Amino acid sequence: MNNLHNNSNVYKYFFKIIGYYLILVICNLSIYGCINHNDLKSTNFTSDIYNLSKKELQEGHYYKAIKLLEELNNNHPFNNIVKYVKLDLIYAYYKIHEYSQAIKLINTFIRFNQADKNIDYVLYMRAVIAQELDNHTSFQKIFGIDYTDRDTENAEIAFKIFNQLVEHFPNSKYLVDVKHRILFLKERLAKHELSIVRFYNKIGAHIAVINRVKYMIKHYPNTKSTNNALKYMKTAYKILDIKDN
């Protein structure tokens, strides 16, 4: 009887252990299933929103697109799609002239994705935005305002980045446009330098004239403004009685 009682206790203990492990397995499977389901649901959800944002972008509804893209960017930061969300946000903010927002996104993207296949696009957009900030072209062109004496910081940023694109991304699909922009910026910056040369010439700062024109020859060769600056350098050499090297 004692053996039977002992065996009964062993069986009860055995089945209790089996039951315990079954409960653990069922619970773990349930949690795993929920995680997978939530991930799948999240993936479908983010894909649907992203596709809708692309549609809004294509139709020119930039504010609507930004609202959707920001929702993805802020609430699903670890989703694989977010990298592309940031690229679209850069473009959308550029289109509505929210350049500071676009630049923030660009700087963050470059910091964390330097080897990304789209890095040439991001650099291109940074340079384009810098050029836009320099231009203010619509108002100035309509009224014929000369902006050559304005600060050239943004023009210099654009010029530098565009040249980096030519050097480091020779197969970039943006290269044709980049080269046109470089020519424009080269002349714009040379024209600014020419205005400084004329000022130095006016006040009789002849050594400053010579140095400035030399700078133009080095950095902005083969431009109309640099060619026009040569006469001021020759005059300065003549006044100072220095041979033109």
Secondary structure, DSSP 4 states (H G I P E B T S, - for coil): -HHHHHHHHHHHHHHHHHHHHHHHHHHHHHHHHHHHHHHHHHHHHHHHHHHHHHHHHHTT-HHHHHHHHHHHHHH-TTSTTHHHHHHHHHHHHHHTT-HHHHHHHHHHHHHH-TT-TTHHHHHHHHHHHHHHHHH-HHHHHHHT---TTS--HHHHHHHHHHHHHHHH-TT-TTHHHHHHHHHHHHHHHHHHHHHHHHHHHHHT-HHHHHHHHHHHHHHSTT-HHHHHHHHHHHHHHHHHT----
